[in-house]
Amino acid sequence: MDAARPHNGINQTLQQQLNLSLILRMLWKEGTCSRATLSRLSGLQRPTISNIIRDCIQCGLVVEQGLMEGEKGRRSIGIAINGDRYRVIAVKVSRRVCSVMLMGLSGECYEKECFPITQQEDATITIANLRTHIAQIIARNPQCQVLAVGMTVPGPFKRENEEIIFVTNLVGWEGVHLMKELKKLGNIPVFVGNDANAAASACLWKSGNQPGTADLVYIIAGYGIGSGIVSHGRLLTGSLGIAGEIGHTSICYDGPKCECGNRGCLECYCSALVLERNLQSRLNAGESSVLEAVSGHLTWEAIQAAIRGGDEMATREFVQVCRYLAVGIVNLINQYNPSKVVVGDLLAQLAPDLLLDTVRTHVCSLVRPSIWENLTIELDSMEEDPILLGAGLLAVEQVLERPAAFIPDMPR
């Protein structure tokens, strides 16, 4: 008996669509599987599995990949998502750079390019450049069909009407309705999400069923500070989709005014932009540092070299930023009780060991021993950019949820 037998109120067509989505998601999560494995994992009968796989092979959504070791030692034909014929475009908008990637449905990167964003650049200019880059990538790859675009943005993003509430240190993005701007891409559907949530989703997807991944927090420590929260294996987004904005939680009630309207926000004390500003302020005050040679024109390469080279002033300022980051992590730990905290993005790349040691030491001193003993804090170790990968997965998830809406040849 099929585990997904139609219930009252669910017609046969809808049940078939649910079964199809279920199998595609299992292939996406597990990788290459046999028909027998899919039947066991899904609870669907073998004939149902065979019909679904047949339809998917006919339209090119899945492919057979030769013999593999099956259950009870039997050799079976492997089935996998076809990442070559159908692809998506992933877009990551940050405060300094916009990245665009052509991605297969199984996460393969086929092409990637970036273009700069200036601090004073209006959002309409960035979006126009983005449309041009997407159109060029599609034109260069006529052999595949681009099904959807997944896009991530920094800062609070209101899911209901696809509106950016605001982005600190970036002009002209407050209140931008992205879907209206991106409709000019043509008939390709666009899905937009928060960058930290996308990174958390990518981390969860890459880790599979590893222990400690059901309850994790992914922290973006870059030009801004954000977090994606996974609880019981599901992303926690809140009623408007803006949950996890750790950068705009106050750590000092009478601290400096933040662009969000609050005072003493974590992002006022801890971000790559804050580090850059603090270093330049120290240099302007005449403090000695190897960075004096590039004062007024600080680059991340120079800052990284100074910290890794043991420059006293640069190291002191970096450690201070890391301590503030630890305070924000402690607040998240006490609120959401994750078993794992993953830190990624620019600050983690400047001096990984120093950041990790500083954060772990400070967090350990601020939480109860029983909490610390059941907590892992680590740096992001993914080869791919987790935010860009997560942007692509945002589009892929929509395709797998309703494949017939994206693929004309898919039986409905």
C-alpha positions in Angstrom: 0.0 0.0 0.0 1.3 3.4 -0.9 2.2 5.6 2.1 0.9 8.6 0.1 -2.5 7.1 -0.7 -5.0 9.8 -1.5 -6.9 11.1 1.6 -10.4 12.6 1.6 -10.3 16.0 -0.2 -7.1 15.2 -2.3 -7.9 14.3 -5.9 -5.7 11.9 -7.9 -4.0 14.6 -9.9 -2.9 16.4 -6.8 -1.7 13.2 -5.2 0.4 12.4 -8.3 2.0 15.9 -8.0 2.7 15.3 -4.3 4.3 11.9 -5.1 6.4 13.5 -7.9 7.6 16.3 -5.6 8.4 13.8 -2.9 10.6 11.6 -5.1 12.4 14.5 -6.7 13.2 15.9 -3.2 14.5 12.6 -2.1 16.8 12.4 -5.2 17.9 15.9 -4.5 18.8 15.1 -0.9 20.2 11.6 -1.3 22.0 12.0 -4.6 22.0 8.8 -6.8 19.4 6.3 -5.7 17.9 3.1 -7.0 14.2 2.7 -7.6 14.1 0.2 -4.8 15.7 2.7 -2.4 13.2 5.4 -3.4 10.4 3.0 -2.8 11.7 2.1 0.7 12.4 5.7 1.7 9.1 7.1 0.4 6.7 4.3 1.2 5.4 4.3 -2.3 4.9 1.1 -4.2 7.5 0.1 -6.9 5.1 0.5 -9.8 4.4 4.1 -8.7 8.1 4.8 -8.5 8.7 3.3 -11.9 5.9 5.5 -13.5 7.3 8.7 -11.9 10.9 7.9 -12.9 9.8 7.1 -16.5 8.0 10.4 -16.9 11.0 12.3 -15.4 13.5 10.5 -17.8 11.3 11.3 -20.8 11.3 15.1 -20.0 15.0 15.0 -19.1 14.6 15.9 -15.4 16.4 12.8 -14.1 18.9 10.4 -15.7 20.0 6.8 -15.2 23.6 6.6 -14.2 24.5 2.9 -14.6 24.7 0.1 -12.1 25.1 0.7 -8.4 25.2 -1.5 -5.3 21.6 -2.0 -4.3 19.8 -3.4 -1.3 20.7 -7.0 -0.2 23.8 -6.9 -2.4 21.7 -6.7 -5.6 23.0 -4.3 -8.3 20.5 -1.7 -9.4 20.3 1.1 -11.9 21.1 4.4 -10.3 18.8 7.4 -10.7 19.9 11.0 -10.3 18.7 14.6 -10.9 19.8 15.8 -14.3 21.8 19.0 -13.6 22.9 19.4 -17.1 19.7 20.0 -19.1 17.8 22.2 -16.6 19.6 24.9 -14.6 18.9 27.9 -12.4 20.6 31.2 -11.9 21.8 32.2 -8.5 22.3 35.8 -7.6 24.0 37.2 -4.4 23.7 40.9 -3.7 26.1 42.2 -1.1 27.1 45.7 -0.1 30.1 45.7 -2.4 29.7 43.0 -5.0 27.0 41.3 -6.9 27.7 37.6 -7.9 25.8 35.7 -10.6 26.1 31.9 -11.1 24.6 29.4 -13.5 23.9 26.3 -11.4 22.6 22.8 -12.1 19.7 21.4 -10.2 22.1 19.4 -8.0 24.2 22.4 -7.0 26.8 22.2 -9.8 28.5 25.5 -10.7 28.7 25.9 -14.5 29.6 29.6 -14.7 30.1 32.4 -12.3 30.9 36.1 -12.6 30.9 39.2 -10.4 30.5 43.0 -10.8 31.1 45.7 -8.2 28.5 47.8 -6.4 29.5 51.2 -5.2 28.2 52.6 -1.9 26.4 55.5 -3.6 25.0 53.4 -6.4 21.2 53.5 -6.7 19.4 50.1 -6.6 18.0 50.6 -10.1 21.5 50.8 -11.5 22.5 47.6 -9.8 19.4 45.8 -10.9 19.8 47.0 -14.5 23.4 45.6 -14.5 22.1 42.4 -13.0 19.5 41.9 -15.7 22.3 42.4 -18.3 24.6 39.8 -16.7 21.7 37.3 -16.4 20.8 37.8 -20.1 24.4 37.3 -21.2 24.8 34.1 -19.2 21.6 32.7 -20.7 22.7 33.7 -24.2 26.1 31.9 -23.7 24.3 28.6 -22.7 21.7 27.8 -25.3 22.2 24.1 -24.7 20.3 24.3 -21.3 17.0 25.7 -20.1 17.1 28.2 -17.3 14.0 27.4 -15.2 14.2 30.1 -12.4 16.4 32.7 -10.7 17.1 32.6 -7.0 18.3 35.8 -5.4 19.6 36.8 -2.0 19.8 40.3 -0.4 21.4 41.5 2.8 19.4 43.0 5.6 15.7 42.6 6.5 13.6 41.4 3.6 9.8 41.4 3.8 8.7 38.1 2.2 5.0 39.0 1.8 5.5 41.7 -0.9 9.2 41.0 -1.8 10.3 44.4 -0.3 13.7 45.2 1.1 13.1 47.0 4.4 16.5 48.6 4.5 20.2 47.8 3.9 22.7 49.5 6.1 25.6 51.4 4.3 23.9 51.1 0.9 22.0 53.9 -0.7 18.7 53.6 -2.6 17.7 50.1 -1.5 15.2 50.9 1.2 11.7 50.0 0.2 12.7 48.5 -3.2 10.1 46.0 -4.5 12.4 43.5 -6.2 9.8 41.6 -8.1 8.6 44.7 -9.9 12.2 45.5 -10.9 13.0 42.0 -12.0 9.9 41.3 -14.1 11.9 42.7 -17.0 13.9 39.4 -17.0 11.0 38.1 -19.1 9.2 34.8 -18.4 11.8 33.4 -16.0 10.3 33.4 -12.4 12.4 35.0 -9.7 12.5 34.0 -6.0 14.1 36.3 -3.4 15.3 35.6 0.1 17.5 36.8 2.9 21.2 36.0 2.5 21.7 34.5 6.0 18.7 32.2 5.6 20.1 31.1 2.2 23.5 30.3 3.8 21.8 28.3 6.6 19.8 26.4 4.0 22.9 25.6 2.0 24.7 24.5 5.2 21.8 22.2 6.1 21.6 20.7 2.6 25.4 20.1 2.3 25.5 18.5 5.8 22.7 16.0 5.0 21.8 13.9 8.0 25.0 14.6 10.0 24.5 14.9 13.8 24.0 18.4 15.1 22.5 19.9 11.9 18.8 19.8 13.0 19.3 22.8 15.3 22.0 25.2 14.0 22.6 28.8 13.5 24.6 30.1 10.5 26.1 33.6 11.1 27.1 35.9 8.3 29.9 38.0 9.7 30.7 40.3 6.8 29.8 43.9 5.8 26.8 43.3 8.0 25.8 40.7 10.6 22.9 38.3 10.1 21.9 34.8 11.1 19.9 32.0 9.6 18.3 29.8 12.2 17.4 26.1 11.7 15.2 24.5 14.3 14.2 20.8 14.2 15.5 20.7 10.6 13.4 23.6 9.4 14.4 27.2 8.7 12.9 29.7 11.2 11.8 32.8 9.3 9.1 34.4 11.3 5.7 35.9 10.2 7.3 38.5 7.8 10.4 36.5 6.9 12.8 38.7 8.9 13.7 36.4 11.8 17.4 36.1 12.6 18.4 39.8 12.2 21.0 39.5 14.9 22.9 42.5 13.6 19.9 44.7 14.8 19.6 43.3 18.3 20.8 45.9 20.8 23.8 45.1 23.0 23.9 48.6 24.5 20.6 50.4 25.1 22.1 53.9 25.0 24.7 53.1 22.3 25.1 54.8 18.9 22.0 55.2 16.7 21.8 52.6 14.0 20.3 53.1 10.5 17.5 50.7 11.6 16.3 53.2 14.2 17.5 51.3 17.2 20.4 52.1 19.5 23.5 50.1 20.3 22.9 47.4 17.6 25.5 44.6 17.3 26.2 45.8 13.8 27.4 49.2 15.2 30.2 47.4 17.0 30.8 44.3 14.9 31.2 44.0 11.1 33.8 44.2 8.4 32.8 47.8 7.8 33.2 48.6 11.5 36.6 47.0 11.5 37.7 49.1 8.5 36.3 52.3 10.0 38.0 51.6 13.4 41.4 50.9 11.8 41.2 54.1 9.7 40.3 56.0 12.8 43.3 54.6 14.7 45.6 55.5 11.8 44.2 59.0 11.6 45.0 59.4 15.3 48.6 58.5 14.6 48.8 55.0 15.9 51.7 52.9 14.6 50.9 50.1 12.2 52.0 48.5 8.9 48.8 49.8 7.5 50.1 53.4 7.6 51.4 52.8 4.1 47.8 52.4 2.8 46.0 54.8 5.1 43.0 56.3 3.4 42.9 53.4 0.9 42.6 50.3 3.1 42.0 47.1 1.3 41.0 43.7 2.7 44.2 42.2 1.4 46.2 44.7 3.4 44.1 44.3 6.5 44.4 40.5 6.3 48.2 40.7 5.8 48.5 43.0 8.8 46.5 40.7 11.1 48.1 37.5 10.0 51.5 39.2 10.3 50.9 40.1 13.9 50.5 43.8 13.6 49.5 44.9 17.1 47.0 47.6 16.3 45.2 45.6 13.5 45.1 42.5 15.7 43.7 44.4 18.7 40.9 45.9 16.6 40.1 42.6 15.0 39.9 40.8 18.3 37.6 43.4 19.7 35.2 42.9 16.8 35.4 39.2 17.4 34.5 39.7 21.1 31.4 41.7 20.2 30.5 38.9 17.7 30.7 36.4 20.6 28.2 38.6 22.6 25.8 38.3 19.8 26.3 34.6 19.5 25.6 34.2 23.3 22.3 36.0 22.8 21.4 33.6 20.0 22.4 30.6 22.1 20.2 31.7 25.0 17.3 32.3 22.7 17.3 29.4 20.4 19.6 26.7 22.0 21.3 25.5 18.9 23.6 22.5 19.0 25.9 24.0 16.3 26.9 27.6 15.4 28.6 28.1 12.0 30.4 31.4 11.3 31.1 32.5 7.7 31.8 35.4 5.4 34.5 38.1 5.3 35.5 38.4 9.0 35.9 34.6 9.2 38.2 34.7 6.2 40.5 37.4 7.5 42.0 35.4 10.3 40.0 32.2 10.7 41.9 30.7 13.7 42.1 33.9 15.6 38.4 34.6 15.1 37.4 31.1 16.1 39.6 31.0 19.2 38.4 34.4 20.4 34.7 33.6 19.8 35.0 30.2 21.5 36.9 31.6 24.5 34.5 34.4 25.0 31.3 32.4 24.5 32.6 29.7 26.9 33.0 32.3 29.6 29.5 33.6 29.2 27.3 30.5 29.1 26.6 27.8 31.6 28.9 24.7 31.4 26.0 22.4 30.6 25.2 24.5 27.6 28.8 24.8 26.4 29.3 21.0 26.7 26.5 20.5 24.2 27.5 23.2 21.7 29.8 23.2 18.7 31.1 26.5 17.2 32.9 26.2 13.9 33.8 28.1 10.8 32.1 27.5 7.5 34.1 24.9 5.5 32.1 24.7 2.3 34.1 25.1 -0.9 31.2 27.0 -2.5 30.0 30.4 -1.4 27.2 29.3 0.9 25.1 32.4 0.2 25.3 32.0 -3.6 24.7 28.3 -3.3 21.7 29.0 -1.1 20.3 31.5 -3.6 20.4 28.8 -6.2 18.8 26.3 -3.9 16.0 28.8 -3.3 15.1 28.5 -7.0 15.7 24.7 -7.1 13.3 24.1 -4.2 10.6 25.9 -6.1 11.2 23.8 -9.2 11.1 20.5 -7.2 7.9 21.6 -5.4 6.0 22.2 -8.7 8.0 20.8 -11.6 5.1 20.9 -14.0 4.9 24.7 -13.6 8.5 25.1 -14.8 9.0 22.2 -17.3 6.5 22.2 -20.2 7.2 18.6 -21.1 6.5 17.3 -17.6 3.3 15.3 -17.4 0.7 17.1 -15.3 
